Amino acid sequence: MRSFAMAPLAAACLSVLAAAAQADPAESLDKVVVTGNPLKSQLLAQPSDSLGGDQLVLTRAANLGDTLQGLAGVAATNFGPNASRPSIRGLDGDRVRILSNSGASVDASNLSFDHGVAIDPLVIDKVEVLRGAAALLYGGNAVGGVVNTLDNRIPRTLIDGMSGAAEVRLGGATHDKSGAVVLDGGTGQPHRGFGWHVDLAGRDADDQAAPRFDSDGESRTSVRNSAARSHGGALGGSVFFQGGFAGVSVDDFHTNYGTTAEEGVTIRMQRQRLATAGEWATADGPVHRISWQLSRNRYEHQEVEETGDIGTTFKSTGTDGRLEVEHAAIGPVKGLIGLQTEQLNFSALGEEAFVPSTRTRNTGVFVLEQAKLGGVDWSAGARTERVTVDSDGGDRFGTPDSKRFKPVSLALSGVYPLSEAWSLSANLNHTERAPAYYELFANGLHLASAAYERGDPTLGLERSKGLDVGLKWESAQSHVHLNLYETRFSNYVALQATGEVVDNGGESVPVYDFHAVPARLRGIEFEGRWQLHPALALLSQLDAVRGDNRATGEPLPRLSPLRAMLGLEAKQGDWSGKLEWRGAARQTRVAEFDTPTPGYGTLRLSVARQLRWGQTDALWYLKLDNLANKLAYNATAVPTIRELAPQPGRSASTGLQVRF
């Protein structure tokens, strides 16, 4: 696990810093949200957030879930500090779509909470989040939302020369030592040339520190078996021509981390990805743009016992392809048609395999049209899919089986500008999702949830209808965003206790079944910024979600409680700082066999300074988290891990990023 040394990475960082003074400044990130917005509209009806530039540097955590959980409506599953997947508006797992450059990120994180997302936040340029159903463009398992990580591994803009960034980070609750180098370059004339990309990143972290807590009858100040080490890199290149580009990239990511729930057990994960993408655009003719992407992913993780024996091996091999064709405007109407195809081969071999080997095939066709009519920016679309899920069966899983589904999703939205600063939006959607392979065919002990899980091969499509209403006020330096939403499921696929128990080596384990229930989720999201003074801004945020099984009135599991944030942001010259208080109310509405989670409030402070050396700029930062060392537990984590892994304790971290 210590085979990856930080010294070569540090040397690479230093060499890049030494050469930085002779390079050109990097271009700023595009402010337009691209996820769910292929027609590049400035006004989006669907609530969205993006993190990029300095904001991403100061927010970035060791995993994707913890990086995003400060956004309105976004929580994290927090299975220890290494496996944390985003949860959006009370939905997680197969209902939140994780993308890499708008293509599928193949891993096993939706299968189990102790499986990490195979994306390293250190090397992404931007991350975008769509809150609410985005099935129209990304399929039925985006009913909760979409998280799209963006990087430049396939260059999309030609630059002449070299640009890039190098970053070193130290400290935090896990005594983190990490670094990354990202380089981009190119040569050629406008609209004709070649661009390249290379990146390298690594991380070494200890067990996470926490305020004193009781775990299995033992008093602790650290989360057991939560250390991690990772490394990865990528190479990419693109050829540019009149009207577009075509490129290819290859990346490799490895990580070893403790599972926390099982002392002495580690997960050894690796993911390789080969991707190609391109675009051609013209202002003439009936077709204005054609864009495509195709990726092949190979994922494997092994659960390694303390003795060194391999308990279970999970493998996923997936291919994801996407084609979009934008047509010329027809009067006020502009739009596109698209085709998306996905193939996933999954296998789990070993003692703890609770699902059989499966093959999932999904082909979707979609259309999106936009027009401005009556002063309203309208958007409408439809998507139809064909999904096949095949099981190889086995001793515990019965005979081989095959299931076929035909989901259809529809959406209609509008944005009405009330004035130059105010706008009103509404989004109405009907979404259908095919059950995931584990919801259909699981049959075995799942240690992450401490339950015996049984799928239901008779499950049908999960259907939902949603309405989202938003009000926005935007000025040069201040804004207010308010969203109200409700989603009704006619047959929400829920994992619920049956009252049965099975014997597991002398210990009784509860049995949970996947089955369809009527459900409802509704909530509110508020986020505001007020510029009180040229050097001082007031920040605020509030979100709440309530979910119910409409048949029984029982709460849906793992819902975030009412959360709030108050902050002050100051900037003077090259210095900036932020003071934040983040709090969560006590969560007393919990599902059966869960326990209430106490409320908490934590205080954090960050200070940053911009540095400049000729044509090079840099950002130095210092972050102080949980200043009062408050003990806090995450209500969105599964009960089996919650008491073992509280939120991080008081910590200090610092870092330096150089951009050129």
VOGU-3710 file (C-alpha; in Angstrom, 3 decimals, decimal comma):
1> mrsfamapla> 0,000/0,000/0,000  3,003/2,326/0,368  4,464/1,487/-3,007  3,550/4,912/-4,379  6,090/7,434/-3,110  5,269/11,152/-2,830  8,852/12,216/-3,553  8,678/11,884/-7,371  5,432/13,820/-7,395  6,903/16,592/-5,239
11> aaclsvlaaa> 9,908/16,790/-7,544  7,609/17,069/-10,536  5,675/19,872/-8,829  8,871/21,796/-8,069  10,156/21,434/-11,614  6,869/22,741/-12,964  6,990/25,714/-10,580  10,503/26,524/-11,738  9,398/26,554/-15,380  6,181/28,445/-14,740
21> aqadpaesld> 7,615/31,935/-15,108  8,212/31,341/-18,845  4,649/30,182/-19,625  1,503/32,006/-20,699  -1,392/32,539/-18,270  -4,144/29,950/-18,335  -7,493/30,827/-19,779  -10,400/31,249/-17,384  -13,117/28,637/-17,167  -16,293/29,076/-19,161
31> kvvvtgnplk> -18,998/30,360/-16,812  -21,822/28,728/-18,779  -23,142/25,549/-17,134  -22,751/22,855/-19,814  -24,338/19,902/-18,016  -27,914/19,455/-19,200  -27,451/22,504/-21,417  -26,293/21,331/-24,866  -27,869/24,378/-26,526  -25,861/26,690/-24,247
41> sqllaqpsds> -28,809/28,674/-22,919  -28,020/31,447/-20,470  -31,267/30,872/-18,544  -31,756/27,371/-17,117  -35,011/26,242/-15,551  -33,335/23,397/-13,706  -31,475/24,348/-10,499  -27,737/24,021/-11,038  -24,451/24,744/-9,299  -20,853/24,713/-10,428
51> lggdqlvltr> -17,505/24,770/-8,672  -14,403/25,867/-10,541  -11,306/28,013/-10,270  -10,345/29,230/-6,788  -13,719/28,183/-5,389  -13,035/24,555/-6,310  -9,481/24,734/-4,939  -10,755/25,943/-1,562  -13,670/23,480/-1,447  -11,975/20,365/-2,811
61> aanlgdtlqg> -11,934/17,353/-0,480  -10,514/13,840/-0,761  -13,664/12,489/-2,435  -16,495/13,759/-4,595  -19,254/13,547/-1,971  -17,391/15,623/0,613  -16,386/18,162/-2,058  -20,031/18,872/-2,908  -21,920/18,438/0,369  -21,778/22,166/1,123
71> lagvaatnfg> -23,990/22,971/-1,883  -27,711/23,578/-1,402  -29,653/20,330/-1,640  -26,525/18,169/-1,836  -25,479/15,845/1,005  -22,979/12,970/1,128  -23,272/9,285/2,016  -20,069/9,441/4,129  -19,094/5,776/4,517  -15,940/6,948/6,282
81> pnasrpsirg> -13,623/9,551/4,722  -12,834/7,532/1,570  -16,182/6,356/0,182  -18,637/9,221/-0,032  -21,063/9,596/-2,912  -23,260/12,696/-3,477  -26,880/12,500/-2,349  -29,215/15,030/-4,000  -32,608/16,001/-2,590  -32,809/12,838/-0,498
91> ldgdrvrils> -31,927/10,494/-3,377  -28,696/8,538/-3,746  -27,344/5,342/-5,288  -28,726/4,556/-8,743  -30,895/7,704/-8,751  -27,937/10,129/-8,937  -25,921/10,037/-12,159  -22,142/10,456/-11,793  -20,515/11,580/-15,056  -16,998/12,259/-16,281
101> nsgasvdasn> -17,020/14,854/-19,082  -20,725/14,017/-19,625  -19,942/10,306/-20,082  -20,610/7,473/-17,644  -18,071/6,987/-14,864  -18,075/3,221/-14,489  -17,479/1,910/-10,957  -19,411/0,060/-8,248  -20,206/3,056/-6,014  -23,961/2,789/-6,656
111> lsfdhgvaid> -23,966/-0,861/-5,524  -22,639/-0,330/-2,016  -21,905/2,640/0,256  -18,398/1,384/1,061  -17,397/1,530/-2,617  -15,684/4,788/-3,553  -16,306/6,866/-6,681  -13,441/6,284/-9,138  -12,822/9,996/-9,768  -9,941/11,952/-8,217
121> plvidkvevl> -11,110/15,509/-7,333  -7,484/16,710/-7,450  -7,321/16,762/-11,257  -10,755/18,040/-12,266  -11,138/21,624/-13,532  -14,814/22,028/-12,764  -17,721/20,102/-11,305  -21,359/20,834/-12,151  -24,471/19,652/-10,334  -28,033/19,495/-11,649
131> rgaaallygg> -30,571/19,159/-8,831  -33,745/17,320/-9,747  -34,695/15,001/-12,595  -32,361/15,136/-15,609  -33,546/11,912/-17,227  -34,244/13,602/-20,553  -30,561/13,823/-21,500  -28,960/11,303/-19,121  -31,467/8,493/-18,562  -33,913/7,382/-15,894
141> navggvvntl> -31,257/6,900/-13,207  -30,740/10,679/-13,185  -34,107/11,184/-11,468  -32,362/12,667/-8,418  -29,849/14,742/-10,344  -26,514/14,725/-12,116  -22,936/15,326/-10,977  -20,607/15,972/-13,909  -16,839/16,323/-13,413  -15,037/18,197/-16,182
151> dnriprtlid> -11,368/18,110/-17,108  -9,231/18,834/-20,156  -7,958/15,307/-20,736  -9,363/15,590/-24,253  -8,421/19,181/-25,212  -11,404/21,094/-26,603  -9,719/24,460/-27,220  -6,478/24,947/-29,130  -3,752/26,892/-27,315  -0,356/27,829/-28,715
161> gmsgaaevrl> 2,259/27,138/-26,051  1,845/25,576/-22,639  -0,358/26,191/-19,605  -1,175/24,252/-16,486  -1,204/24,084/-12,726  0,672/22,402/-9,897  -0,718/21,982/-6,389  0,502/20,653/-3,054  -1,854/20,114/-0,063  -0,916/19,247/3,534
171> ggathdksga> -2,793/18,640/6,774  -6,496/18,279/7,541  -8,231/15,728/9,732  -6,502/12,880/7,851  -3,002/14,474/7,918  -3,237/14,538/4,155  -0,177/14,755/1,924  -1,253/15,170/-1,681  -0,213/16,833/-4,879  -1,082/17,138/-8,535
181> vvldggtgqp> 0,408/18,443/-11,767  -1,779/19,285/-14,774  -0,188/20,400/-18,058  -1,838/21,487/-21,319  -0,154/22,531/-24,518  -0,571/22,879/-28,233  0,744/24,213/-31,478  -0,776/25,388/-34,734  -2,767/28,127/-36,437  -6,368/29,100/-35,561
191> hrgfgwhvdl> -8,716/26,203/-36,386  -5,832/23,915/-37,293  -3,323/22,285/-34,995  -2,695/19,779/-32,230  -3,314/19,983/-28,471  -2,099/17,714/-25,679  -2,750/17,102/-21,981  -0,975/15,254/-19,174  -1,752/15,018/-15,463  -0,380/13,205/-12,418
201> agrdaddqaa> -1,780/13,099/-8,884  -1,193/11,262/-5,617  -2,465/11,223/-2,043  -1,347/9,702/1,248  -3,704/10,015/4,256  -3,843/8,617/7,789  -6,859/7,627/9,889  -9,298/10,527/10,198  -9,161/12,501/13,459  -12,457/13,158/15,254
211> prfdsdgesr> -13,710/14,592/18,554  -13,741/11,950/21,292  -16,555/9,453/20,669  -17,626/5,955/21,713  -17,349/3,179/19,147  -18,171/-0,441/19,977  -17,674/0,294/23,672  -14,312/1,950/23,082  -13,488/5,646/23,472  -11,681/6,944/20,368
221> tsvrnsaars> -10,354/10,142/18,798  -9,859/8,705/15,309  -11,928/6,738/12,815  -10,563/3,216/12,689  -9,226/1,755/9,467  -9,793/4,936/7,427  -6,310/5,587/5,992  -5,934/5,815/2,208  -3,345/6,055/-0,531  -4,000/6,764/-4,178
231> hggalggsvf> -2,261/7,699/-7,380  -3,283/8,258/-10,965  -2,490/9,968/-14,219  -3,721/10,615/-17,743  -2,552/11,426/-21,253  -4,664/12,992/-23,989  -4,501/14,761/-27,299  -6,746/16,393/-29,901  -6,499/17,357/-33,556  -8,179/20,664/-34,424
241> fqggfagvsv> -9,688/21,489/-37,791  -12,044/24,046/-39,276  -15,193/23,926/-37,172  -14,162/21,392/-34,599  -11,824/18,851/-33,042  -11,359/15,126/-32,452  -9,387/13,693/-29,543  -8,554/10,714/-27,392  -7,387/10,183/-23,791  -6,353/7,373/-21,503
251> ddfhtnygtt> -6,296/7,526/-17,699  -5,412/5,187/-14,848  -6,513/5,572/-11,205  -5,516/3,365/-8,240  -6,478/3,663/-4,596  -6,165/1,542/-1,444  -8,351/2,484/1,523  -9,705/1,055/4,740  -13,376/0,134/4,848  -13,936/1,441/8,436
261> aeegvtirmq> -16,882/-0,934/8,994  -14,543/-3,946/9,042  -11,358/-3,464/11,016  -8,334/-4,692/9,081  -10,140/-4,981/5,725  -8,994/-2,738/2,879  -10,288/-2,099/-0,621  -7,799/-2,160/-3,497  -9,414/-0,330/-6,412  -8,292/0,485/-9,923
271> rqrlatagew> -10,043/2,029/-12,897  -8,719/2,463/-16,452  -10,566/4,568/-18,984  -10,043/5,038/-22,719  -12,141/7,871/-24,161  -12,609/9,690/-27,434  -14,680/12,780/-28,180  -15,133/15,337/-30,903  -17,297/18,049/-32,375  -17,968/19,679/-35,719
281> atadgpvhri> -19,983/22,904/-36,042  -21,031/25,232/-38,838  -23,366/28,194/-39,233  -24,693/26,956/-42,581  -26,932/24,107/-43,646  -29,634/22,126/-41,873  -27,170/20,662/-39,324  -25,339/23,176/-37,146  -23,417/20,861/-34,832  -22,490/17,204/-34,463
291> swqlsrnrye> -20,785/16,074/-31,258  -19,817/12,605/-30,120  -18,056/10,767/-27,345  -17,219/7,158/-26,629  -15,487/5,620/-23,630  -14,402/2,166/-22,534  -13,964/1,638/-18,798  -12,437/-1,233/-16,860  -13,008/-1,206/-13,098  -11,926/-3,706/-10,447
301> hqeveetgdi> -11,762/-3,661/-6,701  -10,689/-6,336/-4,295  -11,643/-6,515/-0,642  -8,465/-7,646/1,100  -8,586/-9,310/4,514  -6,101/-8,487/7,288  -4,315/-11,755/6,469  -3,768/-10,612/2,878  -6,364/-13,006/1,482  -8,816/-11,602/-1,055
311> gttfkstgtd> -12,385/-11,953/0,199  -14,397/-10,609/-2,741  -13,510/-9,195/-6,152  -15,868/-6,814/-7,956  -15,371/-6,153/-11,662  -17,200/-3,815/-14,033  -16,451/-3,347/-17,701  -18,490/-0,672/-19,407  -18,836/1,113/-22,735  -20,658/4,431/-23,025
321> grlevehaai> -21,386/6,243/-26,293  -23,232/9,457/-27,055  -24,109/11,318/-30,272  -25,853/14,708/-30,510  -27,006/16,435/-33,713  -28,155/20,055/-33,444  -30,418/21,221/-36,240  -30,745/24,687/-37,740  -33,384/26,953/-36,212  -36,933/26,480/-37,494
331> gpvkgliglq> -38,461/29,862/-36,877  -38,056/30,501/-33,123  -37,339/26,816/-32,408  -33,851/25,406/-32,033  -33,012/21,943/-30,809  -31,240/18,638/-31,176  -31,720/14,912/-31,313  -29,433/12,444/-29,612  -28,523/8,805/-29,202  -26,931/7,254/-26,127
341> teqlnfsalg> -25,877/3,652/-25,604  -24,407/1,959/-22,531  -23,172/-1,549/-21,827  -22,125/-2,763/-18,371  -20,760/-6,203/-17,509  -20,602/-6,763/-13,743  -19,274/-9,655/-11,699  -18,699/-10,282/-7,997  -16,666/-13,316/-6,934  -16,007/-14,372/-3,356
351> eeafvpstrt> -17,542/-14,982/0,050  -19,281/-11,605/0,308  -20,763/-11,508/-3,199  -24,445/-10,726/-2,700  -25,325/-10,185/-6,380  -24,771/-12,489/-9,367  -22,795/-11,664/-12,479  -24,973/-9,487/-14,717  -25,007/-7,676/-18,047  -26,936/-4,432/-18,521
361> rntgvfvleq> -27,649/-2,937/-21,958  -29,285/0,479/-22,381  -30,026/2,395/-25,575  -31,767/5,765/-25,438  -33,003/8,231/-28,054  -33,867/11,768/-27,008  -35,003/15,080/-28,474  -34,741/18,559/-26,934  -36,305/21,723/-28,402  -36,196/25,324/-27,173
371> aklggvdwsa> -38,044/28,480/-28,182  -38,847/31,921/-26,823  -42,596/32,483/-27,010  -44,681/35,074/-25,175  -41,620/36,331/-23,326  -40,964/32,851/-21,858  -37,904/30,720/-22,654  -39,509/27,311/-23,191  -37,766/23,947/-23,275  -39,431/20,617/-24,037
381> gartervtvd> -38,193/17,148/-24,745  -38,686/13,406/-24,620  -36,549/10,300/-24,218  -37,253/6,642/-24,834  -34,965/3,804/-23,715  -34,572/0,082/-24,157  -32,981/-1,607/-21,142  -32,021/-5,278/-20,794  -30,644/-6,767/-17,556  -29,355/-10,357/-17,724
391> sdggdrfgtp> -28,334/-12,459/-14,696  -26,051/-15,487/-14,892  -27,699/-16,920/-11,775  -25,822/-19,255/-9,433  -26,141/-21,317/-6,269  -27,787/-18,513/-4,295  -29,228/-16,618/-7,247  -31,272/-19,251/-9,005  -31,411/-19,937/-12,705  -30,195/-17,399/-15,290
401> dskrfkpvsl> -32,779/-14,694/-15,922  -33,348/-11,773/-18,280  -35,466/-8,643/-17,770  -36,458/-6,027/-20,353  -37,764/-2,513/-19,789  -38,875/0,409/-21,969  -38,656/3,617/-19,912  -40,063/6,864/-21,339  -39,293/10,293/-19,870  -40,833/13,699/-20,685
411> alsgvyplse> -39,972/17,222/-19,545  -41,350/20,742/-20,006  -39,789/23,838/-18,498  -39,945/27,593/-18,801  -38,079/30,665/-17,589  -39,900/34,005/-17,406  -37,823/37,159/-16,835  -39,831/39,339/-14,439  -37,357/42,202/-14,777  -33,697/42,716/-15,566
421> awslsanlnh> -32,746/41,157/-12,221  -35,670/38,844/-11,375  -36,736/35,610/-13,110  -39,277/32,875/-12,413  -38,794/29,278/-13,570  -40,776/26,049/-13,534  -39,819/22,505/-14,483  -42,362/19,701/-14,915  -41,150/16,164/-15,599  -42,256/12,562/-15,875
431> terapayyel> -39,438/10,049/-15,356  -39,246/6,285/-15,667  -36,281/4,274/-14,349  -35,468/0,624/-14,965  -34,485/-1,210/-11,756  -30,760/-1,712/-11,259  -29,254/-5,195/-11,405  -28,852/-5,407/-7,620  -32,481/-4,327/-7,025  -33,566/-7,218/-9,228
441> fanglhlasa> -31,172/-10,022/-8,349  -29,435/-9,391/-4,973  -29,556/-12,317/-2,552  -26,959/-12,359/0,197  -25,336/-10,730/3,200  -24,329/-7,129/2,559  -21,800/-6,117/5,203  -21,964/-2,386/4,406  -25,628/-2,267/5,454  -25,336/-5,119/8,015
451> ayergdptlg> -28,323/-6,809/6,391  -29,262/-9,751/4,226  -30,535/-8,120/1,022  -32,963/-9,724/-1,412  -33,839/-8,351/-4,813  -37,142/-8,785/-6,611  -36,938/-9,925/-10,250  -40,633/-9,034/-10,724  -40,010/-5,300/-10,202  -41,354/-3,038/-12,923
461> lerskgldvg> -40,412/0,480/-13,969  -40,025/3,066/-11,224  -42,248/5,995/-12,263  -42,237/9,522/-10,883  -43,669/12,957/-11,586  -41,912/16,092/-10,400  -42,480/19,837/-10,237  -39,769/22,375/-9,446  -40,468/26,110/-9,100  -37,652/28,636/-8,760
471> lkwesaqshv> -37,265/32,357/-8,147  -33,970/34,148/-8,841  -32,639/37,629/-8,254  -29,240/38,457/-9,729  -27,180/41,640/-9,564  -23,527/42,338/-10,310  -22,244/41,010/-6,962  -25,337/39,767/-5,089  -27,977/37,130/-5,696  -30,847/35,182/-4,154
481> hlnlyetrfs> -31,979/31,746/-5,362  -35,108/30,005/-4,014  -36,438/26,620/-5,157  -39,453/24,577/-4,070  -39,925/21,044/-5,375  -42,036/17,919/-5,040  -41,543/14,484/-6,600  -44,173/11,739/-6,389  -43,265/8,117/-7,075  -46,005/5,662/-7,933
491> nyvalqatge> -43,625/2,755/-7,227  -40,421/3,855/-5,501  -38,025/0,900/-5,219  -37,268/0,813/-1,491  -35,061/-1,464/0,610  -37,133/-2,273/3,685  -36,932/-4,684/6,601  -39,178/-7,761/6,428  -38,991/-8,706/10,108  -37,111/-11,916/9,236
501> vvdnggesvp> -33,591/-12,709/10,436  -30,898/-15,065/9,173  -27,967/-16,589/11,015  -24,483/-15,304/10,166  -21,915/-17,249/12,162  -24,021/-17,197/15,318  -25,173/-13,598/14,844  -28,728/-12,758/13,764  -28,866/-10,470/10,728  -32,086/-8,709/9,593
511> vydfhavpar> -33,483/-9,417/6,131  -34,262/-6,476/3,831  -36,207/-6,760/0,578  -36,298/-4,463/-2,446  -39,912/-3,725/-3,303  -41,990/-0,917/-4,823  -43,917/1,526/-2,627  -45,699/4,831/-3,310  -43,496/7,686/-2,085  -43,202/11,459/-2,034
521> lrgiefegrw> -40,246/13,814/-1,652  -40,619/17,554/-1,232  -38,282/20,281/-0,121  -36,935/23,798/-0,213  -33,543/25,242/-1,143  -32,413/28,809/-0,494  -29,049/30,362/-1,246  -28,095/34,034/-1,062  -25,209/36,435/-1,227  -25,377/40,129/-0,294
531> qlhpalalls> -22,495/42,508/-0,968  -22,551/44,619/2,194  -19,428/46,607/1,314  -16,939/46,480/-1,576  -14,749/44,298/0,656  -17,396/42,321/2,588  -20,261/39,976/1,630  -22,858/38,122/3,702  -23,548/34,486/2,712  -26,533/32,340/3,649
541> qldavrgdnr> -27,992/28,982/2,734  -30,835/26,744/3,875  -32,250/23,453/2,620  -34,700/20,842/3,854  -36,209/17,669/2,400  -39,047/15,492/3,637  -39,693/12,034/2,227  -42,512/9,615/3,019  -43,739/6,181/2,114  -47,269/7,260/1,158
551> atgeplprls> -48,690/3,804/1,924  -47,495/3,676/5,550  -46,475/7,250/6,387  -43,011/5,983/7,355  -40,092/8,298/6,508  -37,825/7,338/3,641  -34,307/6,354/4,794  -31,164/8,492/5,077  -32,718/11,921/4,613  -30,727/15,012/5,445
561> plramlglea> -32,235/17,156/8,220  -32,834/20,886/7,981  -29,433/22,463/7,248  -28,332/26,093/7,347  -25,217/28,154/6,709  -24,280/31,727/7,625  -21,016/33,227/6,519  -18,949/36,311/5,900  -16,635/36,642/2,922  -13,997/39,358/2,828
571> kqgdwsgkle> -11,583/40,470/0,132  -8,956/43,172/0,260  -6,345/43,381/-2,463  -4,699/39,991/-2,876  -6,076/38,697/0,441  -9,419/36,944/0,903  -11,081/35,094/3,746  -14,276/33,329/4,687  -15,869/32,556/8,058  -18,722/30,028/7,986
581> wrgaarqtrv> -21,085/28,487/10,493  -22,817/25,351/9,234  -25,517/23,653/11,240  -27,892/20,723/10,956  -31,045/20,163/13,005  -31,714/16,961/14,885  -33,097/14,299/12,527  -35,949/12,572/14,371  -37,930/11,387/11,319  -36,134/8,139/10,603
591> aefdtptpgy> -37,047/4,829/9,010  -37,640/1,668/11,029  -34,503/0,235/12,671  -32,696/3,575/12,278  -31,961/5,961/15,169  -32,301/9,763/15,454  -29,217/11,850/14,723  -28,323/14,783/17,032  -28,110/18,283/15,601  -24,812/20,140/15,412
601> gtlrlsvarq> -23,123/23,364/14,394  -19,543/23,726/13,202  -17,361/26,758/12,527  -14,725/27,004/9,801  -12,321/29,700/8,665  -10,250/29,992/5,510  -7,669/32,556/4,434  -6,162/32,833/0,964  -3,679/35,063/-0,826  -3,077/35,544/-4,518
611> lrwgqtdalw> 0,590/35,614/-5,506  2,096/36,760/-8,790  5,514/36,240/-10,340  5,681/37,765/-13,794  3,268/35,854/-16,013  2,535/33,285/-13,280  -0,124/33,514/-10,561  -0,619/31,326/-7,516  -3,063/30,789/-4,682  -1,885/30,034/-1,147
621> ylkldnlank> -4,559/29,007/1,339  -5,023/28,014/4,971  -8,188/26,253/6,146  -9,262/25,733/9,772  -12,195/23,309/10,091  -14,510/22,535/13,027  -12,840/25,164/15,201  -14,803/24,187/18,333  -14,109/20,452/17,773  -17,826/19,596/17,838
631> laynatavpt> -18,882/15,962/17,629  -21,242/15,553/14,649  -22,855/12,606/12,888  -24,212/12,494/9,352  -27,876/11,485/9,041  -27,446/10,556/5,364  -24,888/7,827/6,190  -26,115/4,254/6,636  -26,694/3,387/10,326  -23,979/0,704/10,339
641> irelapqpgr> -21,250/3,292/9,692  -22,679/6,397/11,361  -21,533/5,630/14,899  -18,157/4,364/13,662  -17,302/7,418/11,562  -18,353/10,826/12,903  -17,577/13,994/10,987  -13,945/15,250/11,097  -12,684/17,018/14,213  -10,690/20,226/14,533
651> sastglqvrf> -8,013/20,440/11,854  -5,768/22,780/9,898  -4,676/22,345/6,297  -2,694/24,428/3,873  -1,813/24,306/0,217  -0,368/26,141/-2,738  -1,602/26,045/-6,316  0,431/27,654/-9,087  -1,254/28,430/-12,429  0,537/29,463/-15,596
//
